[in-house]
Amino acid sequence: MSVRDMLESVIKRVTVFKNKDALYPEFIPPTLPHRGIHIKQLAEIFKSLITSPGSMSLRAMLVGGIGVGKTVTARVFGYEIKHLAKEQGLDLRYVHINCHRDRTLYEVISEVIRQLGIPIPLRGLSPREMMIALLSYIEKHNIYVLITLDEFDYFIHTAGNDAVYFLVRLYDEYPDVKKRLNFIFIARDLTALSTLDPTTESYILKHLIKFEPYRSKELYDILIQRRDLAFYENTVSEDIIKFIADSEGIDKGGEGNARSAIEVLLLAGEAAEHEGSHIVLLEHVRKALTVTHPDIVKVSDELNFLQLHELLLVKALIRTLRAKGTSFVRIGEVEEEYRYICQLYNIKPRKHTQIYEYVNNLKHMNIINAKLSGKGLRGRTTLLSIVAPLDALEKRVDELIDKRLTTERNTL
C-alpha cells in the first residue's frame, strides 16, 4: 500500500464521533448533572455580588478529590454569574487560574491582569505594586472580578503563608474602598491549610463546599450527557454507558472519578474508530479500561501545566527507568539523558540547580517519586522513580512536548 493509499484509508475511515471535544477535560458542558446543589451553595455565598456589589469581598472554598466536578462547577458558575451581572448592568469578569502553572504571588497577579486584558506594564513591579495598579484600574473602570485559584493547596505550599495572607486579607489595608476582588479557592483536601496561621485558615474556611466522589448512577447520567454531545446517534448503547459507570462508581468499587469515566468513553470510541466499527462494543470498553490506568488519570491534569523543560525531564526519567530496568535511578543518570534529549530537540538544557527545582516540583505534584539513597550506594544522591505505566505516560508527555514546541515556534 502506497503512502497516499494509507492516508486516504485513514481519512475515509468510519467515525463514531460528531464532536470529540465534548470528551476532553477542558470541555465545559451546558449543564452539570448532580452538581446543582453546589451551584446553589455558590449562588448563596456570592449573591451580594449582584445585590450589593462591592459591599464585601466574598470567598468560597471547594474541596474534593480528583474528577468530582470542582473545576467545572467553578467555571460554569463563573460564566453564569458573569452574564447575570451583565443583565443587571454590572461589569463582572471571571478569571480562572491553575496554581500548578502560576505558582507564585507574582505569577498569580500577573495572570489576573493578563486575563482581564488590563494594560499595566509589569516589568520591574513588585506583586504589591502590581496589585495596587490592578485595584486602581478596576476602581476607575467600575469592574468587579471573581477569581478562582485552582489547586490552591499547591499555591499555599509554593508561595507560603505571607502570599496567601496578602491575597485573602487584601482589603484589611484598604477598608474604605469598594471590595471588587472576590475568590473561589479549589483544593483536593484541607491538609495544606493547616500550615497557615489560624486567622487566615478560618477566614478561608468560612464558606466550605465539599464535593463527594460520584456514584455509578450519577456517572451514568454524566456519561449519557457526554455521549449525546460527542457521538453520533445509536453508536453507543445505554448498556455500554452503564458498564463504564459501574466500573468507575464509588459505590461499585471504583474511585467515583468522572474524568476517568469520560476518558474510558473517549478511548473506547477511538478503539471502535480504529477498527472501522460503526458502534462502540464492550470489547472496545475493556481495551480502554486496560489503558486508563488510575495513576495515568491522576497525573494527566498535572502534566497539562508542566513547563517544557519539566516535560523533557519526565521524558528523560521514563527513558532512563526503561533502559536501566530498575525501580529507581540516580538523578545524575536522568540529567545525562535530559541533556541528550535537549540536544535532539535543539534546545539549550537547564543547569543542575534548576533541574533540582523541577524534581522538587514534580515530586510535590505526585508525578514522580524522589528519595535520598541509603546504604549500598557510594555517596548520597537523589533517586527518582515513576509509579504510572511508562509507555502510556511517555505517549502523553510526547504529545504535550510537541504542543509546547509548536506554540513556542508560532510565537517567534
C-alpha positions in Angstrom: 0.0 0.0 0.0 1.4 3.4 -1.0 1.6 6.4 1.4 -1.3 8.0 -0.5 -3.4 4.9 -0.1 -2.7 4.8 3.7 -3.6 8.5 4.0 -6.8 8.0 2.1 -7.8 5.0 4.2 -7.4 6.9 7.4 -9.2 10.0 6.1 -12.1 7.9 4.8 -12.3 5.7 7.9 -15.7 5.4 9.6 -16.0 7.6 12.7 -18.4 7.3 15.6 -17.6 10.9 16.8 -19.5 14.0 15.9 -17.8 16.2 18.4 -14.9 14.6 20.2 -14.1 17.9 22.1 -17.0 17.1 24.4 -14.9 14.3 25.9 -11.8 16.4 26.7 -11.0 17.6 30.2 -11.2 21.3 29.3 -14.8 21.0 27.8 -17.5 22.9 29.7 -20.9 21.2 29.4 -24.1 23.2 29.1 -25.5 21.7 32.4 -23.9 19.9 35.4 -25.7 16.7 36.4 -25.7 16.2 40.2 -23.8 19.4 41.0 -26.9 21.6 41.2 -26.7 21.8 45.0 -23.1 23.0 44.7 -24.1 25.7 42.2 -26.9 26.8 44.6 -24.4 27.0 47.5 -22.1 29.2 45.4 -25.1 31.4 44.5 -26.0 31.9 48.2 -22.4 32.8 49.0 -21.9 35.3 46.1 -25.4 36.7 45.7 -24.4 40.1 47.2 -22.0 40.4 44.1 -25.3 41.1 42.3 -27.5 42.6 45.0 -24.9 44.9 46.7 -21.7 44.8 44.7 -18.5 46.0 46.4 -20.0 45.8 49.9 -17.7 43.0 50.9 -15.0 40.7 49.4 -16.6 37.3 49.1 -14.9 33.9 49.1 -15.7 30.2 48.9 -13.6 27.0 49.3 -14.3 24.0 47.2 -12.8 20.7 48.4 -12.8 17.2 46.9 -10.8 14.5 45.2 -9.8 14.2 41.5 -12.7 14.2 39.0 -15.5 15.1 41.3 -16.5 18.3 39.4 -14.8 21.1 41.4 -13.2 22.9 38.5 -16.1 22.6 36.0 -18.6 23.7 38.7 -16.5 26.9 39.4 -16.2 27.6 35.6 -19.9 27.1 34.9 -20.8 29.3 37.9 -18.4 32.0 36.9 -19.8 32.0 33.4 -23.4 32.2 34.5 -22.9 34.8 37.2 -20.9 37.0 34.8 -23.8 37.0 32.3 -26.4 37.5 35.1 -24.4 40.6 36.3 -24.2 41.9 32.7 -28.1 41.8 32.6 -28.1 43.9 35.8 -25.7 46.5 34.2 -22.6 45.2 36.2 -19.2 44.6 34.6 -18.3 41.4 36.4 -15.3 39.4 35.0 -14.4 35.8 35.7 -10.7 34.7 36.0 -9.7 31.1 36.4 -6.1 30.3 37.4 -4.4 27.0 37.9 -1.8 27.3 40.6 0.3 24.4 39.2 1.0 26.7 36.3 1.1 30.1 38.1 2.9 29.1 41.2 3.9 32.4 42.9 2.2 35.5 44.1 3.8 37.5 41.2 2.6 34.9 38.6 -1.0 34.8 40.0 -1.4 38.6 40.0 0.2 38.8 36.5 -2.2 36.2 35.2 -5.2 38.1 36.7 -4.0 41.2 34.9 -3.4 39.3 31.6 -6.8 37.6 31.6 -8.6 40.9 32.3 -6.7 42.5 29.5 -5.6 45.4 31.6 -2.8 47.5 30.0 -0.4 47.6 33.0 3.3 47.3 32.3 4.5 44.7 34.7 8.3 44.8 34.2 10.1 45.9 37.4 6.9 45.9 39.5 6.6 44.0 42.8 3.5 42.0 43.5 2.2 44.7 45.8 2.8 47.4 43.2 1.0 45.2 40.6 -1.9 44.7 42.9 -2.2 48.5 43.6 -2.2 49.1 39.9 -4.9 46.4 39.4 -7.1 47.8 42.1 -6.7 51.3 40.8 -7.7 50.2 37.2 -10.8 48.2 38.2 -11.9 51.1 40.5 -11.5 53.6 37.7 -13.4 51.4 35.2 -16.0 50.1 37.7 -15.1 46.5 37.2 -15.7 43.6 39.6 -13.8 40.4 39.5 -14.4 36.8 40.6 -11.1 34.9 40.7 -10.8 31.1 41.0 -7.5 29.8 42.3 -7.5 26.1 41.3 -5.1 23.7 43.0 -4.9 26.3 45.8 -3.2 23.8 48.2 -0.3 23.9 45.8 -0.1 27.7 45.9 0.0 27.5 49.7 2.9 25.1 49.6 4.8 27.1 47.0 4.1 30.7 47.8 3.7 30.4 51.6 1.6 31.9 54.3 2.5 35.6 53.6 1.4 35.3 50.0 -1.9 33.7 51.0 -2.5 36.3 53.7 -1.8 39.1 51.2 -4.5 37.8 48.8 -7.2 36.9 51.2 -6.8 39.8 53.7 -6.1 42.4 51.0 -8.9 44.7 52.0 -7.8 44.9 55.6 -5.3 47.6 54.3 -8.0 49.4 52.3 -11.2 49.2 54.5 -12.9 52.2 52.8 -12.6 51.1 49.2 -15.2 49.1 47.3 -14.4 45.4 47.5 -14.1 44.5 43.9 -12.0 41.3 44.1 -13.7 38.0 45.2 -12.3 34.5 45.3 -13.1 30.8 44.8 -10.4 28.5 46.2 -10.2 24.9 45.0 -8.2 22.1 46.7 -8.2 18.4 46.9 -8.1 18.4 50.7 -7.6 20.8 53.6 -4.2 19.5 54.7 -2.2 22.4 53.3 -4.4 24.9 55.1 -3.1 23.7 58.5 0.2 25.3 57.6 -1.4 28.8 57.6 -1.9 31.0 60.6 -5.2 30.2 62.3 -6.8 33.5 61.5 -6.1 33.1 57.7 -7.2 29.5 57.8 -10.5 30.3 59.4 -11.1 33.2 57.1 -10.7 30.9 54.0 -12.8 28.1 55.5 -15.8 30.3 56.4 -17.7 29.1 53.3 -16.7 25.5 52.6 -18.3 23.4 49.9 -17.4 19.7 49.8 -17.6 17.5 46.7 -18.0 13.8 47.2 -17.0 11.1 44.6 -19.7 10.2 42.1 -21.9 7.1 42.5 -22.5 4.9 39.5 -26.0 6.3 38.8 -24.5 9.8 38.8 -21.7 8.8 36.5 -24.3 7.2 34.2 -26.2 10.5 33.8 -22.9 12.4 33.2 -21.8 9.8 30.5 -25.2 9.9 28.8 -24.9 13.7 28.5 -21.4 13.5 27.1 -22.3 10.6 24.8 -25.2 12.6 23.3 -22.8 15.6 22.7 -19.8 13.6 21.4 -21.1 10.6 19.4 -23.5 10.1 16.5 -26.9 8.6 17.4 -27.0 4.9 18.0 -23.3 4.4 18.1 -23.0 3.9 21.9 -25.7 1.9 23.7 -27.0 2.5 27.2 -25.5 -0.9 28.2 -22.1 0.4 27.3 -22.7 3.6 29.4 -23.9 1.5 32.3 -20.8 -0.8 32.1 -18.4 2.2 32.3 -20.4 3.9 35.1 -20.4 0.6 37.2 -16.7 0.2 36.7 -15.9 3.7 38.0 -18.7 4.4 40.5 -17.6 4.8 44.2 -20.5 2.5 45.2 -19.3 -0.2 42.9 -15.6 -0.3 44.0 -14.4 2.5 41.7 -13.0 5.9 42.6 -16.0 7.9 41.6 -13.9 9.9 39.2 -16.0 11.4 36.3 -12.9 12.4 34.4 -11.7 8.8 34.4 -15.1 7.6 33.2 -15.2 10.1 30.4 -11.7 9.2 29.4 -12.7 5.5 29.1 -15.6 6.5 26.9 -13.3 8.5 24.7 -10.7 5.7 24.4 -13.4 3.2 23.7 -14.7 5.4 20.9 -11.2 5.7 19.5 -10.8 1.9 19.6 -14.0 1.5 17.7 -12.9 4.1 15.1 -9.5 2.5 14.7 -11.2 -0.9 13.9 -13.7 0.8 11.5 -16.6 -0.2 13.7 -19.9 1.7 13.3 -20.7 1.2 17.0 -18.8 1.0 20.3 -18.7 -2.5 21.7 -17.9 -3.9 25.2 -14.6 -5.2 23.8 -13.6 -1.6 23.0 -14.5 -0.5 26.5 -12.4 -3.4 28.0 -9.5 -2.2 25.9 -10.0 1.3 27.2 -10.1 0.2 30.8 -6.7 -1.5 30.4 -5.2 1.7 29.1 -6.8 4.0 31.6 -4.5 3.2 34.5 -5.5 5.1 37.7 -2.1 6.6 38.0 -2.2 8.0 34.4 -5.5 9.6 35.1 -4.3 11.2 38.3 -1.3 12.8 36.7 -2.9 13.8 33.4 -4.1 17.1 34.6 -0.8 18.0 36.3 1.1 17.2 33.1 -1.0 19.8 31.3 0.5 22.6 33.4 4.2 21.5 33.3 6.7 23.8 31.6 8.6 22.4 28.5 11.7 21.5 30.4 9.8 19.8 33.2 8.2 17.6 30.5 11.6 16.9 29.0 12.9 15.9 32.4 9.9 13.5 32.9 10.6 12.0 29.4 14.3 11.6 30.4 13.3 9.8 33.6 11.0 7.5 31.7 13.7 6.6 29.2 16.3 6.1 32.0 14.0 3.8 34.0 13.2 1.7 30.9 16.9 1.4 30.0 18.1 0.5 33.5 15.2 -1.8 34.2 15.2 -0.8 37.9 12.5 0.8 40.1 14.7 3.8 40.9 17.5 5.6 39.0 20.0 8.3 40.1 19.3 11.9 39.3 22.7 12.2 37.6 21.7 9.5 35.1 18.4 11.3 34.4 20.2 14.6 33.9 22.5 13.0 31.4 19.5 11.6 29.4 17.8 15.0 29.7 20.7 16.8 28.1 20.7 14.2 25.3 17.0 14.8 24.7 17.5 18.6 24.7 20.2 18.1 22.0 17.7 16.1 19.9 15.2 18.9 20.1 17.9 21.5 19.6 17.1 23.1 23.0 19.6 24.6 25.5 19.4 22.4 28.7 18.8 23.9 32.1 21.5 23.8 34.8 21.6 21.4 37.8 20.1 23.9 40.3 17.1 24.4 38.0 16.8 20.6 37.4 16.7 20.1 41.2 13.9 22.6 41.5 12.0 20.8 38.7 12.4 17.5 40.6 11.0 19.0 43.8 8.1 20.4 41.9 7.3 17.1 40.1 7.6 15.3 43.4 5.1 17.6 45.1 2.7 17.1 42.2 2.9 13.3 42.7 4.1 12.8 39.1 7.4 11.3 40.3 8.9 9.8 43.5 12.1 11.1 44.9 14.2 9.9 47.8 17.8 10.0 49.1 19.9 7.0 48.6 20.7 4.7 51.5 23.2 2.1 52.2 24.8 0.3 49.2 25.4 3.3 47.1 28.7 5.3 47.3 27.8 8.9 48.5 24.4 10.4 49.0 22.4 11.1 45.8 18.7 11.6 44.9 16.9 8.6 43.5 14.0 9.0 41.1 11.1 6.8 40.1 7.6 6.8 38.5 4.7 4.6 39.5 2.5 5.1 36.5 2.9 2.8 33.4 5.9 4.2 31.4 4.6 3.6 27.9 1.2 5.3 28.4 2.8 8.2 30.3 5.5 8.8 27.7 2.9 8.9 25.0 1.1 11.7 26.8 4.3 13.5 27.6 5.4 13.4 24.0 2.0 14.9 22.9 2.5 17.8 25.3 6.1 18.4 24.3 5.1 18.6 20.7 2.3 21.0 21.7 4.7 23.3 23.7 7.2 23.3 20.9 4.6 24.2 18.3 3.3 27.0 20.5 6.8 28.4 21.0 7.6 28.3 17.3 4.3 30.1 16.4 5.1 32.9 18.8 8.5 33.6 17.4 
